[in-house]
């Protein structure tokens, strides 16, 4: 299921967020009730149970040169190498 949606970031209290597309939530059903966010320069939204495949994608992305958002120059940001759960 390859999709592309453009979303605007919105303020939610002191944080910011995006809404997930209804069609994506419907497709993954209960697997979308808890998601994992993975990545670095590119953020992946991963439904429950698909973390191993997403970890492979992240590893492939990490082998590519990183670009900063503002300058298109390679970034010196290094991956942290672990999951972080932000509650």
C-alpha positions in Angstrom: 0.0 0.0 0.0 2.0 3.0 -1.3 0.4 6.3 -0.5 1.5 10.0 -0.4 -0.4 12.6 1.6 0.7 16.1 2.2 -0.2 17.2 5.8 0.2 20.4 7.7 1.7 20.4 11.2 -0.7 21.7 13.8 -0.2 22.9 17.4 -1.5 20.7 20.2 -0.7 22.3 23.5 3.0 22.7 23.8 3.6 20.1 21.1 2.9 19.8 17.4 1.3 17.0 15.5 -0.1 15.7 12.2 -3.3 13.7 11.7 -3.0 10.2 10.1 -5.1 9.6 6.9 -8.4 7.8 7.6 -7.7 5.3 4.7 -4.3 4.4 6.3 -6.0 3.8 9.7 -8.8 1.8 8.2 -6.3 -0.4 6.2 -4.2 -1.3 9.2 -7.1 -1.5 11.6 -6.1 -2.5 15.2 -2.4 -2.6 14.1 -2.7 1.3 13.8 -3.9 1.7 17.4 -0.3 1.9 18.6 2.4 3.1 16.2 6.1 3.4 16.3 8.0 6.4 14.9 11.4 5.6 13.4 14.0 7.3 11.3 16.2 10.3 11.3 16.0 12.9 8.4 13.0 10.9 7.2 10.3 9.8 9.7 8.5 6.5 9.3 5.1 5.9 10.9 5.1 2.1 11.6 2.0 0.1 12.5 2.3 -2.5 15.2 4.0 -5.7 14.0 5.9 -4.1 11.1 8.9 -2.8 13.2 11.4 -5.4 11.8 10.7 -4.3 8.2 10.9 -0.6 9.2 14.2 -1.2 11.0 15.6 -2.6 7.7 14.5 0.6 5.9 16.0 2.8 8.6 19.3 0.9 8.3 19.3 1.5 4.5 18.5 5.2 5.0 21.3 5.6 7.5 23.8 4.4 5.0 22.9 7.3 2.7 24.3 10.9 3.1 22.1 13.0 5.4 20.9 16.3 4.3 19.8 19.1 6.6 16.4 20.6 6.0 17.5 24.2 5.5 20.8 24.0 3.5 20.8 20.7 1.5 24.2 20.1 3.1 25.2 16.9 4.7 24.3 16.9 8.4 26.5 15.9 11.3 23.5 14.5 13.2 24.2 10.9 14.1 21.6 8.2 14.7 21.0 7.3 18.3 20.6 3.6 17.6 17.7 2.8 19.8 14.0 3.0 20.2 12.7 6.0 22.2 9.1 5.9 23.5 7.8 9.4 24.0 4.7 9.3 26.2 
